[in-house]
Amino acid sequence: MDRHKLVINNVKINAIFLVLFILNIVLYVFMIQYFFTTYDFHISIRSVSNIATIISAIIILGFISTRLPQFRKFGNSSIYEVSYLLLFGILSIVISYFNKSTNTETFFAPYIEMFKILSIMIIFTLIATKIKSFKDILNGKITRRNQLICLVIFTALGCIASKYHVYVGDTPANVRCLIIMIGGLFGGPVVGIPSAIISGGFRYIQGGVTAFPCAVTTVVAGIIGSLIYELNGRKFLNNVPAVLLMFLFTGFEMLMIVVLTPADISFPFVSDIYPLMLFASVTGMVLFLMIVREGKINKKEISYEELRFKEMENSLYELGEKVDELEEEIERLRKDDSD
């Protein structure tokens, strides 16, 4: 790819990110407007106390943790280690307090469940990386056969992700768009677009008030992932842009729900699942990038001739060592004879 075309493609990729960023801003404006017009902002004294305690705990723990290394100046004393034990003790007390006073178990439960589902999807993806076609695409060997096999893999994963979800109240959340986006970024239009259409259609058949916007965003995820794949020289995005893409696309997904669903349904829906969807999308992309990094071949494949050459070099080195030993033995014998 010549330099001029590369620059143009980078501009187009940046334009996609810019559009998604603007749409995220639109979502935030809608959400703020909705909450200011419908939400009761009466805050109890207990809530104020909890917020003040959180802020105070963060400041105190941050101050203590930044000062602890200075205790090393006291030599080999145990002040440094004891201070860290006290710090963790304070942290445990704070967590225990908020666990009882703010019902954090209920708050964290959906995230734990989502991480469980996300882990299962990543395990399936990890198994898929052991397939030769997946490895070939990962290492730049792109053939129609490899792409078709990966299409089947990501289509199946997309449908499975639609089937298994986490409920936040009465609101379901899943990682379908994450899987389809990865499929597009990984295998291009041959993988991303058909898998997006099939998975989106499967989500629409499942029904529900958000069936249509969820199906639409699934298709858009496949298109955007495939487009960026082509513009990026048929390579997967680097780590930071890939994570940022999922962050911005999750906001776009929520905006589509707001636009295509009645306000009395969409805003409560989005306020319930948006943080969880951000967690799942960003964490899932990070985990997939780790799989990609581990799956890539870090060293060049050695041909049979190169392998034989390496073996001969090793044999020659071993023979050289034996010759040195024999020469030393001869010198020792000569010395003994002269004596």
Sequence and secondary structure as in RCSB ss.txt:
>XXXX:A:sequence
MDRHKLVINNVKINAIFLVLFILNIVLYVFMIQYFFTTYDFHISIRSVSNIATIISAIIILGFISTRLPQFRKFG
NSSIYEVSYLLLFGILSIVISYFNKSTNTETFFAPYIEMFKILSIMIIFTLIATKIKSFKDILNGKITRRNQLIC
LVIFTALGCIASKYHVYVGDTPANVRCLIIMIGGLFGGPVVGIPSAIISGGFRYIQGGVTAFPCAVTTVVAGIIG
SLIYELNGRKFLNNVPAVLLMFLFTGFEMLMIVVLTPADISFPFVSDIYPLMLFASVTGMVLFLMIVREGKINKK
EISYEELRFKEMENSLYELGEKVDELEEEIERLRKDDSD
>XXXX:A:secstr
  HHHHHHHHHHHHHHHHHHHHHHHHHHHHHHHHHHHH      HHHHHHHHHHHHHHHHHHHHHHHGGGGGGG 
S SHHHHHHHHHHHHHHHHHHHHHHHS HHHHHHHHHHHHHHHHHHHHHHHHHTTSHHHHHHHTT   HHHHHHH
HHHHHHHHHHHHHS EEETTEEE  HHHHHHHHHHHH HHHHHHHHHHHHHHHHHH STTHHHHHHHHHHHHHHH
HHHHHHTTSS   HHHHHHHHHHHHHHHHHHHHHHS HHHHHHHHHHHHHHHHHHHHHHHHHHHHHHHHHS  S 
   HHHHHHHHHHHHHHHHHHHHHHHHHHHHHHHHHHH 
